[in-house]
Amino acid sequence: MRRRPSITGLSCDEYPIARSREGLSSGGTRRTFDGCQMANVSSGTGPIGVSVCMITATENNAQDGLNTQFFRAERVLDGDPFRVTVS
């Protein structure tokens, strides 16, 4: 089991999202970048693993709710493909 970092008021955010099959549960390692307050996590890129960064707990909790709403509204079931776009 991997320890989650603990910083008051902040929460560890990861991408791809934990619920996806591309999330950390599918393998790979954590990676980060400058300013993310992630001790003992190396920087890097690649097709396997997740990017992690500390964000406010309020923002992270709100995003969890939005993800749940999306999965329910669009009837995304376990194993269904979906695409994330940023605009």
ZADO-1210 file (C-alpha; in nm, 4 decimals, padded with zeros to 6 digits):
<atoms>
<atom x="00.0000" y="00.0000" z="00.0000" code="MET" pos="1"/>
<atom x="00.1354" y="00.3420" z="-00.0931" code="ARG" pos="2"/>
<atom x="00.1271" y="00.6170" z="00.1647" code="ARG" pos="3"/>
<atom x="-00.0598" y="00.9286" z="00.0636" code="ARG" pos="4"/>
<atom x="00.1129" y="01.2564" z="00.1405" code="PRO" pos="5"/>
<atom x="-00.0421" y="01.4548" z="00.4236" code="SER" pos="6"/>
<atom x="-00.0406" y="01.8347" z="00.4093" code="ILE" pos="7"/>
<atom x="-00.3129" y="02.0191" z="00.5980" code="THR" pos="8"/>
<atom x="-00.5773" y="02.1581" z="00.3596" code="GLY" pos="9"/>
<atom x="-00.4310" y="01.9827" z="00.0548" code="LEU" pos="10"/>
<atom x="-00.5153" y="01.6576" z="-00.1193" code="SER" pos="11"/>
<atom x="-00.3253" y="01.4447" z="-00.3696" code="CYS" pos="12"/>
<atom x="-00.4740" y="01.4729" z="-00.7175" code="ASP" pos="13"/>
<atom x="-00.3817" y="01.2256" z="-00.9898" code="GLU" pos="14"/>
<atom x="-00.4282" y="01.2031" z="-01.3644" code="TYR" pos="15"/>
<atom x="-00.5496" y="00.9833" z="-01.5221" code="PRO" pos="16"/>
<atom x="-00.8241" y="00.9724" z="-01.2606" code="ILE" pos="17"/>
<atom x="-00.8099" y="00.6882" z="-01.0113" code="ALA" pos="18"/>
<atom x="-01.1366" y="00.5344" z="-01.1360" code="ARG" pos="19"/>
<atom x="-01.0091" y="00.4893" z="-01.4893" code="SER" pos="20"/>
<atom x="-00.8409" y="00.1747" z="-01.6127" code="ARG" pos="21"/>
<atom x="-00.5435" y="00.3942" z="-01.7009" code="GLU" pos="22"/>
<atom x="-00.5072" y="00.5097" z="-01.3389" code="GLY" pos="23"/>
<atom x="-00.2383" y="00.3983" z="-01.0969" code="LEU" pos="24"/>
<atom x="-00.4210" y="00.0712" z="-01.0291" code="SER" pos="25"/>
<atom x="-00.3288" y="-00.0414" z="-01.3826" code="SER" pos="26"/>
<atom x="00.0421" y="-00.0216" z="-01.3063" code="GLY" pos="27"/>
<atom x="00.3238" y="00.2223" z="-01.3477" code="GLY" pos="28"/>
<atom x="00.4482" y="00.4738" z="-01.0987" code="THR" pos="29"/>
<atom x="00.3706" y="00.8189" z="-00.9693" code="ARG" pos="30"/>
<atom x="00.5478" y="01.1147" z="-01.1278" code="ARG" pos="31"/>
<atom x="00.5264" y="01.4854" z="-01.0570" code="THR" pos="32"/>
<atom x="00.6621" y="01.8251" z="-01.1527" code="PHE" pos="33"/>
<atom x="00.7990" y="02.1347" z="-00.9772" code="ASP" pos="34"/>
<atom x="00.5666" y="02.3089" z="-00.7341" code="GLY" pos="35"/>
<atom x="00.3477" y="02.0050" z="-00.6605" code="CYS" pos="36"/>
<atom x="00.4784" y="01.9452" z="-00.3075" code="GLN" pos="37"/>
<atom x="00.5255" y="01.5719" z="-00.3664" code="MET" pos="38"/>
<atom x="00.8235" y="01.4515" z="-00.1620" code="ALA" pos="39"/>
<atom x="01.0034" y="01.1385" z="-00.2812" code="ASN" pos="40"/>
<atom x="00.8226" y="01.1322" z="-00.6181" code="VAL" pos="41"/>
<atom x="01.0385" y="01.1687" z="-00.9272" code="SER" pos="42"/>
<atom x="00.9545" y="01.3831" z="-01.2262" code="SER" pos="43"/>
<atom x="00.9082" y="01.2358" z="-01.5695" code="GLY" pos="44"/>
<atom x="00.6698" y="01.1434" z="-01.8463" code="THR" pos="45"/>
<atom x="00.5578" y="00.8287" z="-02.0199" code="GLY" pos="46"/>
<atom x="00.2598" y="00.6202" z="-02.1246" code="PRO" pos="47"/>
<atom x="00.2324" y="00.4183" z="-01.8004" code="ILE" pos="48"/>
<atom x="00.1722" y="00.5674" z="-01.4575" code="GLY" pos="49"/>
<atom x="00.0110" y="00.8821" z="-01.3262" code="VAL" pos="50"/>
<atom x="00.0968" y="01.2463" z="-01.2702" code="SER" pos="51"/>
<atom x="00.0347" y="01.3618" z="-00.9132" code="VAL" pos="52"/>
<atom x="00.0144" y="01.7050" z="-00.7544" code="CYS" pos="53"/>
<atom x="-00.1151" y="01.8464" z="-00.4272" code="MET" pos="54"/>
<atom x="-00.4226" y="02.0683" z="-00.4724" code="ILE" pos="55"/>
<atom x="-00.6698" y="02.2118" z="-00.2246" code="THR" pos="56"/>
<atom x="-00.8858" y="01.9445" z="-00.0642" code="ALA" pos="57"/>
<atom x="-01.1953" y="02.1483" z="-00.1529" code="THR" pos="58"/>
<atom x="-01.1113" y="02.1406" z="-00.5246" code="GLU" pos="59"/>
<atom x="-01.0283" y="01.7710" z="-00.5179" code="ASN" pos="60"/>
<atom x="-01.3519" y="01.6792" z="-00.3397" code="ASN" pos="61"/>
<atom x="-01.5545" y="01.8925" z="-00.5824" code="ALA" pos="62"/>
<atom x="-01.3948" y="01.7168" z="-00.8798" code="GLN" pos="63"/>
<atom x="-01.4821" y="01.3764" z="-00.7338" code="ASP" pos="64"/>
<atom x="-01.8467" y="01.4858" z="-00.7247" code="GLY" pos="65"/>
<atom x="-01.8308" y="01.6107" z="-01.0847" code="LEU" pos="66"/>
<atom x="-01.6787" y="01.2809" z="-01.1990" code="ASN" pos="67"/>
<atom x="-01.9566" y="01.0867" z="-01.0265" code="THR" pos="68"/>
<atom x="-02.2214" y="01.3072" z="-01.1908" code="GLN" pos="69"/>
<atom x="-02.0597" y="01.2530" z="-01.5310" code="PHE" pos="70"/>
<atom x="-02.0453" y="00.8739" z="-01.4948" code="PHE" pos="71"/>
<atom x="-02.4098" y="00.8592" z="-01.3859" code="ARG" pos="72"/>
<atom x="-02.5466" y="01.1063" z="-01.6430" code="ALA" pos="73"/>
<atom x="-02.3611" y="00.9446" z="-01.9317" code="GLU" pos="74"/>
<atom x="-02.4161" y="00.5910" z="-01.8004" code="ARG" pos="75"/>
<atom x="-02.0464" y="00.5113" z="-01.8056" code="VAL" pos="76"/>
<atom x="-02.0122" y="00.1579" z="-01.6701" code="LEU" pos="77"/>
<atom x="-01.7031" y="-00.0243" z="-01.5497" code="ASP" pos="78"/>
<atom x="-01.4848" y="-00.0888" z="-01.8520" code="GLY" pos="79"/>
<atom x="-01.6606" y="00.1571" z="-02.0833" code="ASP" pos="80"/>
<atom x="-01.4240" y="00.3772" z="-02.2838" code="PRO" pos="81"/>
<atom x="-01.4479" y="00.7538" z="-02.2515" code="PHE" pos="82"/>
<atom x="-01.2378" y="01.0471" z="-02.3682" code="ARG" pos="83"/>
<atom x="-01.1234" y="01.3453" z="-02.1664" code="VAL" pos="84"/>
<atom x="-01.0834" y="01.6721" z="-02.3562" code="THR" pos="85"/>
<atom x="-00.9542" y="01.9984" z="-02.2198" code="VAL" pos="86"/>
<atom x="-01.0728" y="02.3269" z="-02.3620" code="SER" pos="87"/>
</atoms>
